[in-house]
Amino acid sequence: MSTLEEKLITDTALLVDKIKSHPESNTMKKVFQKGPPKDKGYMWGLRDPDYWTENEKIAINIMHKWVLEKGWESSGYSIMFRSIEKQLLSEN
């Protein structure tokens, strides 16, 4: 396993735990259940004005900050959001 794969696994677990313990946990989980707009990722989907509720936008922005703090930028951002999504959805 590469160092990047290990970082993905470690950071996903850490961020999923952070989501689960956050006061807006339910909204954050709903974001992943809803998924981004069709043909867009989470990053680009924020620009779709009618897709996300205000609470979902706030939740995404909180998670956005966490993902960037872990060093997941550009295409890594999308990879991390999809990894979190996969982990949370597999637990339901």
C-alpha positions as CSV (number, residue, x, y, z in Angstrom):
1,M,0.0,0.0,0.0
2,S,1.4,3.4,-0.9
3,T,1.8,6.3,1.5
4,L,-1.0,8.2,-0.3
5,E,-3.4,5.2,0.1
6,E,-2.5,5.0,3.8
7,K,-3.1,8.8,4.2
8,L,-6.5,8.4,2.5
9,I,-7.6,5.6,4.8
10,T,-6.3,7.4,7.9
11,D,-7.7,10.8,7.0
12,T,-11.1,9.3,6.0
13,A,-11.4,7.6,9.3
14,L,-10.5,10.8,11.2
15,L,-12.9,13.0,9.2
16,V,-15.8,10.5,9.5
17,D,-15.3,10.5,13.3
18,K,-15.2,14.3,13.2
19,I,-18.5,14.4,11.2
20,K,-20.1,11.9,13.6
21,S,-19.2,14.0,16.7
22,H,-20.1,17.4,15.2
23,P,-23.3,19.2,16.2
24,E,-24.3,19.4,12.6
25,S,-23.6,15.7,12.1
26,N,-27.1,14.9,10.8
27,T,-26.9,17.6,8.1
28,M,-23.4,16.5,7.1
29,K,-24.6,12.9,6.7
30,K,-27.6,14.1,4.6
31,V,-25.2,15.9,2.3
32,F,-23.5,12.6,1.5
33,Q,-26.8,10.7,1.2
34,K,-28.0,13.4,-1.3
35,G,-24.7,13.5,-3.2
36,P,-23.6,16.4,-5.4
37,P,-25.6,17.6,-8.4
38,K,-25.6,15.3,-11.4
39,D,-22.5,15.6,-13.5
40,K,-20.8,17.7,-10.8
41,G,-18.6,17.0,-7.8
42,Y,-19.0,18.3,-4.3
43,M,-16.6,21.3,-5.0
44,W,-18.4,22.4,-8.2
45,G,-21.8,21.6,-6.9
46,L,-21.6,24.4,-4.3
47,R,-22.0,26.8,-7.2
48,D,-25.4,25.3,-8.1
49,P,-27.7,27.9,-6.3
50,D,-30.8,25.8,-6.1
51,Y,-29.5,22.3,-5.2
52,W,-28.3,22.6,-1.6
53,T,-30.2,24.0,1.3
54,E,-28.6,26.8,3.4
55,N,-27.9,24.2,6.2
56,E,-26.3,21.8,3.7
57,K,-24.1,24.6,2.3
58,I,-22.9,25.4,5.8
59,A,-22.2,21.8,6.5
60,I,-20.3,21.4,3.3
61,N,-18.2,24.5,4.0
62,I,-17.3,23.1,7.4
63,M,-16.2,19.8,5.9
64,H,-14.5,21.6,3.0
65,K,-12.2,23.4,5.6
66,W,-11.4,20.1,7.3
67,V,-10.5,18.4,4.0
68,L,-8.2,21.2,2.9
69,E,-6.6,21.3,6.4
70,K,-5.6,17.7,5.8
71,G,-3.9,18.7,2.5
72,W,-6.5,17.3,0.1
73,E,-6.6,19.9,-2.6
74,S,-7.6,19.9,-6.3
75,S,-8.4,16.4,-7.4
76,G,-7.5,15.1,-4.0
77,Y,-10.5,17.1,-2.6
78,S,-12.9,15.1,-4.7
79,I,-11.2,11.8,-3.8
80,M,-11.5,12.6,-0.1
81,F,-15.2,13.7,-0.3
82,R,-16.0,10.5,-2.2
83,S,-14.0,8.4,0.3
84,I,-16.0,10.0,3.2
85,E,-19.2,9.4,1.3
86,K,-18.4,5.7,0.7
87,Q,-17.5,5.2,4.4
88,L,-20.6,6.9,5.7
89,L,-23.0,5.2,3.3
90,S,-21.5,1.8,4.0
91,E,-22.3,2.2,7.7
92,N,-26.1,2.8,7.1
